[in-house]
Amino acid sequence: MVILETNFTELNKAIGKKLTKKELEDTLFDLGMELERTEKDEIRIEITPDRPDLLSTQGLGRALKSYLGIKTGLREYKIKKSEIKINVDKSVEKVRPYTVAAAVKNLKLDYEKIKEIINIQEKLHNTFARKRKKTSIGIYPLENISPPITYLAEKSDKIKFVPLDFEKELTGKEILEKHPTGIKYADLLKSYDKYPIFVDSKNKVLSMPPIINSQELGKVNDKTKDIFIECSGHDINASEQVLNLIVTTLADMGGEIYSVEVNYGNKKMITPNLEPEKKEIKLSYINKILGLELKSKDAIELLKRMGYDASGTDKIRILIPKYRTDIWHDIDIVDDVARAYGFNNMKPTFPKVHSVAETIPEHDFLNRLKELIIGLGYNETFTFGLTSKDDQFRKMNTKPCPSIELGSVKEQTINMVRVWLLPELLKFLVNNRSREYPQRIFEVNDVVVQDSKEDIKSKNVTRLCCVSAHEKANFTEIKQVLDYLGQVLNLNLRLEELRHDSFIEGRCASILLNEKEIGFMGEINPIALNNFDLQVPVCALELDAEKLLG
């Protein structure tokens, strides 16, 4: 959960109704949030993490105002045209290649509103922007800037300006070494030979994103009436979404939104874009998921209470506000309908069809399979699904195969999802070398393999892996395990010679069920054993457990 610290009186102003703390607490609870009660006017609210639009007093007030029926439906924001332009130089392509921007004018700022702007900026940085990795937010007093603005990258020693809350001019490199914010976020830039900066037409520096604004052009105060906002980073979609969140918050403070032209050379963008997204959802789908019998007018009213525009009968046409970054799927719409209806208002009913609960056949089969392996003297293990390419491939003396990799990981011992169980069981043996042999272990668990036919381009496959480690472990021993399973389960299993770099040549075989390959078995190659620092022979089998069921 993310904590929103706000003023109770200010929140009531944003809602447009004077609620008691008890009424606010109950309303927030119905929406999946929690109020931490305080004695004073300052309150703390746990905000559901998928709703960044609620991370400000204005955003939360807007949502509650709609939910309570004070002002329902789609909130519209007008965007006026400005003459402000940003020219994006090619030098930023390898550093932080994207930026979007807007201006908000005619604001009446005071201490509370400036504090609110700083708070939402930092909360978006730490959550939605992934600690400024995806995008970062720069907010500036527009009256100090001379457009057009240029976004470019320069050598760190050529960048010189006085950073925010500093009195001394520093170079780009010195900012990362001496400024508290620079030290905190230095990892985002220090690997590059050039750092990004924004400069205006007078060659004055606005900021060095994603680190710090300049003291001269980047400090907003209570005399500031017009604000310039830019969001820059590696993800242009995230940058646009964050910009939309910021400008709508400022508009709810009483400001007027103005567009900015962003020129990428071969492409121009006009931002922000607050045109609502269009979506259709079937009324029957809503009722099926929720177990209700809503009429179209009822569903439309509920949707409007959640801030949408809605119309239609069997198919309901919905307009989704751009600040709702959490709407990905129809089920997200249904969830909002449920919250507006009230989970406490849903009456539980017994199904009209009589049925007796039982476990699914696949689950029963896997339990029986485990019992059979345990009966042979093997101990069941549970290993981790996340692992490394080094363990899954190099140490196993085999070439890498397609796998699901983890992005942007610092810990190289965990960088993928396992594609087979055997390497993980060998790691188990390594961690138990102090125990006496023989060691016989097995695991029935999922691996993840790529599959272009699936909507997420991958699928889980349940596999069985058996491993025996001792001085006399051999092919015959592990074959006896397979023969036993074939006999008890009445399966038509046979072996076919296989060459596999993880096994000793001539002591490895494919496992076929009804002439279709389902796995492999054999004696582990000494190269692999040496890579894992195992000192005893190991034999093993691994197969697709789901295919044993047929």
C-alpha positions in Angstrom: 0.0 0.0 0.0 1.0 3.6 -0.7 0.3 6.2 2.0 -1.3 9.5 1.1 -0.8 12.1 3.8 -3.4 14.9 3.4 -5.4 17.5 5.2 -8.9 16.4 6.2 -10.4 19.9 5.6 -8.7 20.2 2.2 -10.0 16.7 1.2 -13.5 17.7 2.1 -13.2 20.8 -0.1 -12.0 18.6 -3.0 -15.0 16.3 -2.4 -17.5 19.1 -2.3 -19.1 17.8 0.8 -18.3 17.9 4.5 -17.9 14.3 5.7 -17.2 13.1 9.2 -14.1 11.0 9.7 -16.3 8.0 10.3 -18.1 8.6 7.0 -14.8 9.0 5.2 -13.4 5.9 6.8 -16.5 3.8 5.7 -16.4 5.2 2.1 -12.7 4.5 1.7 -13.1 1.0 3.1 -15.8 0.3 0.4 -13.3 1.3 -2.2 -10.6 -0.9 -0.9 -8.6 1.8 1.1 -8.1 2.4 4.7 -8.0 5.6 6.8 -5.5 5.8 9.7 -7.4 7.9 12.3 -5.6 10.9 13.8 -6.4 13.4 16.4 -5.5 16.4 14.3 -6.6 17.6 10.9 -3.8 15.7 9.2 -4.8 12.2 8.1 -3.1 9.2 6.5 -4.8 7.0 3.9 -3.6 3.7 2.5 -4.2 3.9 -1.2 -4.7 0.8 -3.3 -1.4 0.5 -5.3 -3.1 0.1 -8.7 -4.6 3.6 -8.5 -1.8 6.3 -9.0 -4.6 8.8 -9.8 -5.5 8.8 -6.1 -2.1 9.8 -4.9 -3.1 13.4 -4.4 -5.8 15.2 -2.4 -7.3 16.4 -5.7 -7.2 12.9 -7.3 -8.8 11.2 -4.3 -11.3 14.0 -3.9 -12.3 13.7 -7.6 -12.9 9.9 -7.2 -14.9 10.3 -4.0 -16.9 13.1 -5.4 -18.0 10.8 -8.2 -18.5 7.8 -6.0 -20.7 9.7 -3.6 -22.9 10.9 -6.5 -22.0 14.6 -6.1 -20.5 14.9 -9.6 -20.7 11.7 -11.6 -19.6 10.7 -15.1 -16.5 11.5 -17.1 -14.4 14.4 -15.9 -13.5 16.5 -19.0 -10.4 18.6 -19.2 -9.9 21.3 -21.9 -6.5 21.7 -23.4 -5.5 25.1 -24.8 -2.8 25.5 -27.4 0.5 27.2 -26.5 3.5 28.2 -28.6 5.9 26.2 -26.4 8.1 23.8 -28.2 10.7 21.1 -27.2 13.3 20.0 -29.7 14.6 16.6 -28.9 18.3 16.1 -30.0 19.5 12.7 -31.3 22.2 12.7 -28.6 19.6 11.5 -26.0 18.8 8.3 -27.9 21.2 6.1 -25.9 20.6 7.8 -22.5 16.9 8.7 -21.9 15.4 9.0 -25.3 11.8 10.2 -24.7 10.1 13.3 -23.3 6.6 14.7 -23.2 5.5 18.0 -21.7 2.7 20.4 -20.9 2.0 23.8 -19.2 -0.5 24.7 -16.6 -1.4 28.3 -16.2 -3.3 30.6 -13.8 -2.6 28.6 -10.7 -3.0 30.2 -7.2 -0.4 28.3 -5.2 0.1 28.4 -1.4 2.1 26.3 1.0 -0.3 23.4 1.1 -0.6 23.2 -2.7 3.1 23.3 -3.3 3.5 20.6 -0.7 0.9 18.6 -2.5 2.7 19.0 -5.9 6.0 17.8 -4.3 4.3 14.9 -2.6 2.6 13.5 -5.7 5.8 14.0 -7.7 7.8 11.9 -5.3 5.1 9.3 -4.8 4.8 8.8 -8.6 8.6 8.6 -8.8 8.8 5.9 -6.2 5.9 3.8 -7.4 4.6 4.2 -11.0 8.0 5.5 -12.3 10.0 2.7 -10.6 12.2 5.1 -8.7 12.7 7.3 -11.8 14.0 4.4 -13.9 11.0 4.4 -16.4 10.4 8.1 -16.3 11.0 11.2 -14.2 9.1 14.4 -13.6 10.4 17.9 -13.9 8.2 20.9 -12.7 9.4 24.5 -13.3 8.0 28.1 -13.1 7.2 28.8 -16.7 7.8 32.6 -16.4 11.5 32.0 -15.9 11.9 29.9 -19.1 12.5 31.2 -22.6 11.2 28.7 -25.2 11.9 26.9 -27.4 13.4 24.3 -25.1 16.1 21.7 -26.2 16.4 18.2 -24.7 20.0 17.0 -25.4 22.9 15.0 -23.9 26.3 16.5 -23.0 29.6 15.3 -21.6 29.3 15.5 -17.8 32.2 18.0 -17.5 30.5 20.4 -19.9 27.3 20.5 -17.9 27.5 23.3 -15.3 24.7 24.8 -13.3 23.6 25.4 -9.7 21.4 22.5 -8.7 18.2 23.0 -6.6 18.8 24.0 -2.9 22.6 24.5 -3.6 24.6 27.7 -3.8 27.6 26.5 -5.7 27.8 25.7 -9.4 28.6 22.0 -10.1 29.3 19.9 -13.2 27.1 16.9 -14.1 29.6 14.5 -12.6 29.9 16.6 -9.4 26.2 16.6 -9.0 26.2 12.7 -8.8 29.0 12.8 -6.3 28.1 15.8 -4.0 24.4 16.6 -4.2 22.2 14.4 -1.9 19.7 13.7 -4.7 22.5 13.1 -7.2 24.1 10.5 -4.8 20.8 8.8 -4.3 20.1 8.4 -8.1 23.6 8.3 -9.4 23.2 4.7 -10.7 20.7 5.9 -13.3 23.3 8.0 -15.2 26.9 7.1 -14.1 27.3 4.3 -16.7 26.8 6.8 -19.6 29.4 9.1 -21.1 26.8 11.8 -21.6 24.0 13.1 -19.4 20.7 14.5 -20.5 19.8 18.1 -19.9 17.0 20.6 -20.7 18.1 24.0 -21.8 16.0 27.0 -23.0 16.7 29.4 -25.9 19.1 31.4 -23.7 21.1 28.3 -23.1 20.1 28.2 -19.4 19.8 24.8 -17.8 16.4 23.8 -16.6 17.4 20.4 -15.2 19.5 17.3 -15.5 16.9 14.5 -15.6 16.2 12.2 -13.8 18.4 13.8 -11.0 17.7 17.5 -10.2 16.3 20.8 -11.4 18.4 24.0 -11.5 18.1 26.5 -8.7 17.6 29.4 -11.2 14.8 27.9 -13.4 13.5 24.9 -11.5 12.1 26.2 -8.2 8.4 26.7 -7.8 7.1 29.0 -5.0 3.9 30.6 -3.9 4.3 33.5 -6.4 4.4 31.0 -9.3 1.3 31.1 -11.5 2.3 29.3 -14.6 4.0 25.9 -14.5 5.9 23.9 -17.1 6.0 20.1 -16.7 8.2 17.5 -18.5 8.4 13.8 -18.1 11.4 12.1 -19.6 12.8 8.6 -19.6 13.1 5.2 -21.3 9.3 4.5 -21.5 7.3 7.0 -23.5 4.0 5.4 -22.5 4.8 5.7 -18.8 5.9 9.3 -19.4 2.6 10.2 -21.1 0.6 8.5 -18.3 2.5 10.3 -15.5 2.2 13.6 -17.4 -1.6 13.0 -17.6 -1.7 12.3 -13.8 0.2 15.5 -13.0 -1.7 17.9 -15.3 -5.1 16.7 -14.2 -4.1 17.2 -10.6 -3.0 20.7 -11.3 -6.1 21.4 -13.3 -8.2 20.3 -10.3 -6.2 22.9 -8.3 -7.7 25.5 -10.6 -5.1 25.6 -13.4 -5.6 25.7 -17.1 -3.9 23.0 -19.2 -1.8 24.1 -22.3 -0.3 21.8 -24.9 3.4 21.6 -25.9 4.8 20.5 -29.2 7.6 17.9 -28.9 9.7 17.7 -32.0 11.7 14.5 -32.6 13.0 15.6 -36.0 11.1 13.1 -38.2 8.1 13.1 -35.8 6.1 15.6 -33.9 3.9 15.1 -30.8 1.4 17.3 -29.2 1.1 16.6 -25.5 -0.7 16.0 -23.2 -3.4 13.8 -24.9 -6.4 13.6 -22.5 -8.9 12.1 -25.1 -10.7 9.3 -23.2 -10.2 5.7 -24.3 -13.2 3.9 -25.8 -14.2 0.4 -24.8 -17.2 -1.9 -25.1 -18.3 -4.4 -22.5 -21.2 -6.8 -22.6 -23.8 -6.4 -19.8 -24.1 -10.2 -19.7 -20.4 -10.4 -18.9 -20.7 -8.0 -16.0 -23.7 -10.0 -14.6 -22.0 -13.3 -15.1 -18.8 -12.3 -13.2 -20.7 -10.6 -10.4 -23.6 -13.0 -10.1 -26.1 -10.1 -10.4 -29.0 -9.2 -12.7 -28.3 -5.6 -13.4 -30.3 -3.7 -16.0 -28.3 -1.6 -18.5 -29.4 1.6 -16.8 -28.2 0.3 -13.4 -24.8 -0.7 -14.8 -24.5 2.7 -16.5 -25.3 4.6 -13.3 -22.7 2.5 -11.4 -20.1 3.2 -14.0 -20.7 6.9 -13.9 -20.3 6.8 -10.2 -16.7 5.4 -10.9 -15.9 8.3 -13.2 -16.7 6.8 -16.6 -19.1 7.9 -19.3 -21.3 5.0 -20.3 -24.2 4.4 -22.7 -25.9 1.5 -24.5 -28.0 -1.6 -23.7 -26.6 -5.1 -24.3 -23.2 -3.7 -25.2 -22.3 -0.8 -23.0 -20.0 1.8 -24.6 -17.6 3.3 -22.1 -15.3 6.3 -22.1 -12.3 5.8 -19.8 -10.5 8.9 -18.5 -6.8 9.1 -19.3 -5.8 9.3 -15.7 -7.1 5.8 -15.1 -3.9 4.0 -15.9 -5.1 0.8 -14.1 -7.8 -0.2 -16.7 -6.2 -3.0 -18.8 -8.9 -5.5 -19.2 -12.7 -5.9 -19.1 -12.4 -7.4 -15.6 -11.0 -4.1 -14.3 -14.3 -2.5 -15.5 -16.3 -5.2 -13.7 -14.3 -4.6 -10.5 -15.3 -1.0 -10.6 -19.0 -1.9 -11.1 -18.7 -4.2 -8.1 -17.2 -1.4 -5.9 -19.9 1.0 -6.9 -22.6 -1.6 -6.3 -21.1 -2.5 -2.9 -19.7 -5.9 -2.0 -21.7 -5.8 1.2 -24.9 -5.5 -0.9 -24.2 -8.7 -2.8 -26.3 -11.5 -1.2 -24.7 -14.9 -1.3 -26.9 -17.6 -2.9 -26.6 -21.4 -3.1 -26.2 -22.8 -6.7 -29.4 -24.3 -8.1 -27.4 -27.4 -9.4 -26.6 -30.0 -6.8 -22.9 -31.1 -6.9 -20.4 -32.8 -4.7 -16.9 -31.2 -4.4 -13.9 -33.3 -5.3 -10.4 -32.8 -6.4 -9.6 -32.7 -10.1 -8.3 -35.9 -11.8 -4.9 -34.3 -12.6 -4.3 -33.4 -8.9 -5.2 -37.0 -7.8 -2.9 -38.4 -10.4 0.0 -36.3 -9.3 -0.5 -37.2 -5.7 -0.5 -40.9 -6.6 2.6 -40.4 -8.6 4.4 -38.8 -5.6 3.3 -41.7 -3.4 4.7 -44.2 -5.8 8.1 -42.4 -5.9 8.2 -42.1 -2.1 7.5 -45.8 -1.9 10.8 -46.4 -3.7 12.7 -44.6 -1.0 12.9 -41.1 -2.6 12.4 -37.9 -0.6 10.3 -35.1 -2.0 11.9 -31.7 -2.5 10.6 -28.3 -3.4 13.0 -26.0 -5.3 12.7 -22.4 -6.5 11.2 -21.5 -9.8 13.5 -18.5 -10.3 17.1 -19.5 -11.2 20.0 -18.6 -13.4 21.2 -19.3 -17.0 24.5 -20.4 -15.4 22.8 -23.2 -13.4 20.3 -24.2 -16.1 22.7 -24.3 -19.0 26.4 -23.7 -18.5 26.8 -25.9 -15.5 24.7 -28.6 -17.1 27.1 -28.6 -20.1 24.3 -27.9 -22.5 23.4 -25.1 -24.9 20.8 -22.5 -23.8 17.2 -23.0 -25.1 14.5 -20.4 -25.3 13.4 -19.3 -21.8 11.6 -16.6 -19.9 14.2 -14.1 -18.8 13.9 -11.6 -16.0 14.5 -8.0 -17.0 16.9 -5.5 -15.3 18.2 -7.8 -12.6 21.2 -6.8 -10.5 21.5 -10.3 -8.9 22.9 -12.5 -11.7 22.2 -15.7 -9.7 18.5 -15.1 -10.4 17.8 -14.0 -14.1 15.3 -16.5 -15.5 12.5 -18.9 -14.9 13.5 -22.6 -14.9 12.9 -24.7 -18.0 13.8 -28.0 -16.3 14.0 -29.4 -12.8 17.2 -31.4 -12.9 19.7 -28.5 -12.4 17.8 -27.4 -9.3 17.9 -30.9 -7.8 21.7 -31.0 -8.4 21.9 -27.7 -6.5 19.9 -29.4 -3.7 22.6 -32.2 -3.6 25.3 -29.5 -3.5 23.7 -27.9 -0.4 23.4 -31.3 1.3 26.9 -32.7 0.6 27.5 -33.0 4.4 24.7 -35.6 4.5 25.6 -39.3 4.0 24.9 -41.1 0.8 22.9 -42.6 -0.9 20.7 -39.5 -1.4 17.6 -40.1 -3.5 15.3 -37.1 -4.1 12.5 -36.2 -6.5 10.3 -33.2 -7.3 7.0 -32.8 -9.1 6.6 -29.2 -10.0 6.1 -26.7 -12.8 8.6 -25.3 -15.3 7.9 -22.4 -17.7 8.5 -22.8 -21.4 7.9 -20.4 -24.3 4.8 -21.0 -26.4 3.7 -18.6 -29.1 0.2 -20.0 -29.1 -0.5 -18.7 -25.6 -1.6 -15.1 -25.0 1.3 -14.6 -22.7 3.7 -16.4 -25.0 4.5 -19.0 -22.4 3.0 -21.8 -20.4 3.5 -23.9 -17.3 4.4 -27.6 -17.7 4.4 -30.0 -14.7 7.4 -32.3 -14.7 8.7 -35.1 -12.6 12.4 -35.4 -11.9 14.1 -38.2 -9.9 17.8 -38.1 -8.8 19.9 -40.7 -7.1 23.4 -39.9 -5.9 25.9 -42.4 -4.4 29.1 -44.3 -5.4 27.2 -47.0 -7.4 24.5 -44.8 -9.1 24.0 -46.0 -12.6 21.7 -46.2 -15.6 20.1 -49.5 -14.5 19.1 -48.0 -11.2 17.2 -45.1 -12.6 15.7 -47.3 -15.3 14.2 -49.5 -12.6 12.3 -46.4 -11.4 10.8 -45.9 -14.8 10.0 -49.6 -15.2 8.1 -49.6 -11.9 6.1 -46.5 -12.9 5.2 -48.1 -16.3 4.1 -51.3 -14.7 2.0 -49.8 -11.9 0.4 -47.1 -14.1 0.0 -49.6 -17.0 1.8 -47.3 -19.4 3.4 -48.3 -22.7 6.9 -46.9 -22.1 10.1 -47.6 -23.9 13.6 -46.2 -24.3 15.5 -45.0 -27.3 19.2 -44.0 -27.4 19.8 -40.3 -27.0 22.8 -38.0 -27.1 22.5 -35.3 -24.5 25.5 -33.2 -23.4 24.3 -33.3 -19.7 24.6 -37.1 -19.7 27.3 -39.6 -20.4 27.3 -40.7 -24.0 25.9 -44.2 -24.4 24.3 -44.0 -21.0 21.4 -41.7 -21.9 18.0 -42.5 -23.4 14.8 -40.7 -24.5 11.6 -41.8 -22.7 8.8 -42.6 -25.1 5.1 -43.1 -24.3 3.1 -44.5 -27.1 6.0 -43.6 -29.4 6.0 -39.9 -28.3 9.0 -38.5 -26.5 8.0 -37.3 -23.0 11.4 -37.1 -21.3 15.0 -38.4 -20.8 17.1 -40.3 -18.3 20.7 -41.4 -17.8 23.9 -40.9 -15.9 25.0 -37.3 -15.4 28.1 -36.2 -17.3 31.2 -35.8 -15.1 31.7 -32.4 -16.6 28.3 -31.3 -15.2 29.1 -33.0 -11.8 32.4 -31.1 -11.6 30.7 -27.8 -12.5 28.4 -28.3 -9.5 31.3 -29.6 -7.4 29.6 -33.0 -6.8 32.0 -35.9 -6.0 29.7 -38.9 -6.5 28.0 -40.4 -9.5 24.5 -39.3 -10.2 21.7 -40.8 -12.3 18.5 -39.1 -13.0 15.3 -39.0 -15.1 13.0 -36.1 -16.0 9.7 -36.3 -17.9 6.5 -34.4 -18.6 4.2 -35.7 -15.7 1.1 -34.4 -17.4 1.6 -36.7 -20.4 1.6 -39.7 -18.1 -2.1 -39.0 -17.5 -2.8 -39.1 -21.2 
